[in-house]
Amino acid sequence: MSDKFCMRVGEALVAGGPPGTAAEPEVVIGELNGPFGTAFANLIGNQSAGHSKVLAIMNTDIMVRPATLMVSKVTVKDNKYTNILMGTVQGATANGVLDCVREGVIPRQIVNDIGIIVSVWLNPSVSKDKNLDHKQLFEIHRKATFSAIKKAINNEPSIDWLLENQDKIIHKYFQMGLDGKL
């Protein structure tokens, strides 16, 4: 990695748990001292109803490093959903970020100089699931956050891989449409 950290973008999808527990974070990582930092600060200061932006925390009063801003892709409409998003998923996101530092994906020497914006997908159905397994939901979102950041830092998938596999990749929902399942 060069002395100057360039902005990176990544995404991941982790599914396989009970219905509604899939995680699909999208991340943008950049230096806080510059345009990315300005965007980061503007997001925190520009709150909107149903789409709160919150720092990823390990627990109340314990923010993760690098500073990470969590933004919901879904309009938040009820308290149970809010508590799951701002509890289980927020903690999972913070732990996924810290896992990246622990594993060397994010170098320790830059954790105070960069920030991460994570756009979080949490299925609204979780607020109606009386048997929601919070531990499993936590692990899925933690793993997805780690994967999205790792892909962003490593510029994955590479353009060579994409060009080589372009005709082999069919979007899941496009295929479902072709199969008459949408």
C-alpha positions in Angstrom: 0.0 0.0 0.0 1.3 3.5 -0.8 1.7 6.3 1.7 -1.5 7.8 0.4 -4.6 5.7 0.9 -6.9 5.8 -2.1 -10.6 5.5 -1.7 -11.8 1.9 -2.0 -15.2 0.4 -2.6 -16.5 -3.1 -1.9 -19.5 -5.3 -1.3 -20.3 -8.8 -0.1 -23.3 -11.0 0.4 -23.5 -13.6 3.1 -26.6 -15.8 3.3 -27.3 -19.3 4.4 -28.9 -18.6 7.7 -32.6 -18.5 8.6 -34.9 -16.4 6.4 -34.2 -12.7 6.7 -30.7 -13.0 8.1 -28.7 -12.4 5.0 -26.3 -9.5 5.0 -25.3 -7.4 2.0 -23.0 -4.5 3.1 -21.5 -2.1 0.6 -18.5 -0.2 1.9 -16.6 2.9 0.9 -13.2 3.4 2.6 -11.1 6.5 2.4 -8.9 9.0 4.2 -10.6 11.2 6.7 -8.3 14.1 5.8 -9.8 15.0 2.5 -13.0 14.7 0.4 -13.9 11.4 1.8 -13.7 12.8 5.4 -15.9 15.7 4.4 -18.5 13.2 3.0 -18.2 11.2 6.2 -18.9 14.2 8.4 -21.7 15.4 6.2 -23.4 12.0 6.5 -23.3 12.2 10.3 -24.6 15.7 10.3 -27.3 15.1 7.7 -29.7 12.8 9.4 -33.1 12.0 7.8 -36.2 10.3 9.2 -36.0 6.6 8.8 -32.4 6.6 7.6 -30.3 7.4 10.6 -26.6 7.3 10.3 -24.7 6.0 13.3 -21.2 5.2 14.2 -20.4 1.4 14.5 -19.9 0.7 18.1 -18.7 -2.3 20.1 -21.1 -1.3 22.9 -22.5 2.0 24.1 -19.6 4.4 24.5 -17.0 2.2 22.7 -16.5 3.2 19.0 -14.6 1.0 16.7 -11.4 2.1 14.8 -11.2 2.9 12.0 -14.2 5.2 12.5 -17.1 3.5 10.8 -20.4 5.0 9.8 -23.4 2.7 9.4 -26.2 3.7 7.0 -29.4 1.6 6.6 -30.5 0.7 3.1 -34.0 0.2 4.4 -36.3 2.8 5.8 -36.6 2.1 9.5 -40.2 2.1 10.6 -40.6 0.3 13.9 -38.8 0.1 17.3 -38.0 -3.6 17.1 -36.3 -3.2 13.8 -34.4 -0.2 15.1 -33.2 -2.2 18.1 -32.0 -5.1 16.0 -30.3 -2.7 13.5 -28.8 -0.5 16.2 -27.9 -3.4 18.4 -27.1 -6.8 16.9 -26.2 -5.5 13.4 -24.3 -2.4 14.7 -22.2 -4.6 17.0 -21.6 -7.1 14.2 -20.5 -4.3 11.9 -18.1 -3.0 14.5 -16.7 -6.4 15.1 -16.3 -7.1 11.4 -14.2 -3.9 11.1 -12.1 -4.8 14.1 -11.6 -8.3 12.6 -10.1 -6.6 9.5 -7.5 -4.8 11.7 -6.7 -8.0 13.7 -6.2 -10.0 10.4 -4.0 -7.3 8.8 -6.6 -6.5 6.1 -6.5 -2.9 7.4 -3.0 -1.9 8.6 -3.0 -0.8 12.3 -0.9 2.3 11.4 -3.7 3.8 9.4 -6.8 3.1 11.6 -6.9 6.7 12.9 -6.5 8.2 9.4 -9.2 6.4 7.4 -12.9 6.0 7.8 -15.4 3.5 6.5 -19.0 4.0 5.4 -21.1 0.8 5.5 -24.4 0.7 3.8 -26.2 -2.1 5.7 -29.0 -4.3 4.4 -31.2 -5.8 7.2 -34.3 -7.5 6.0 -37.4 -5.9 7.5 -38.9 -9.4 8.2 -36.5 -9.7 11.2 -38.7 -7.5 13.3 -41.6 -10.0 12.9 -39.5 -13.1 13.6 -40.3 -14.2 17.1 -37.5 -16.8 17.0 -34.8 -14.6 15.6 -31.4 -16.0 16.4 -29.4 -12.9 17.3 -26.2 -14.8 17.6 -26.5 -16.1 14.1 -27.6 -12.7 12.7 -24.6 -11.2 14.4 -22.1 -13.7 12.9 -23.6 -13.3 9.4 -23.3 -9.5 9.5 -19.8 -9.7 11.1 -18.6 -12.0 8.3 -20.2 -9.9 5.6 -18.6 -6.7 6.9 -15.2 -8.4 7.0 -15.6 -9.7 3.5 -16.8 -6.4 2.0 -13.9 -4.5 3.5 -11.4 -7.2 2.5 -12.7 -7.1 -1.1 -12.5 -3.3 -1.1 -8.9 -3.1 0.2 -7.8 -5.8 -2.3 -9.7 -4.3 -5.2 -11.7 -7.5 -5.7 -12.9 -8.8 -8.0 -10.1 -7.7 -10.3 -11.0 -6.4 -13.7 -9.2 -9.4 -15.3 -11.4 -11.8 -13.4 -14.5 -9.9 -14.3 -13.6 -9.8 -18.0 -12.7 -13.5 -18.0 -16.0 -14.5 -16.2 -18.4 -11.9 -17.6 -20.4 -14.4 -19.7 -20.5 -17.0 -16.9 -22.1 -14.6 -14.3 -25.9 -14.2 -14.3 -27.5 -12.0 -11.7 -29.6 -14.1 -9.4 -32.8 -12.1 -9.8 -32.4 -11.9 -13.6 -32.1 -15.7 -13.6 -35.2 -16.0 -11.5 -37.0 -13.7 -14.0 -35.9 -16.0 -16.8 -37.1 -19.0 -14.9 -40.5 -17.4 -14.2 -40.0 -17.2 -10.5 -40.3 -13.5 -10.1 
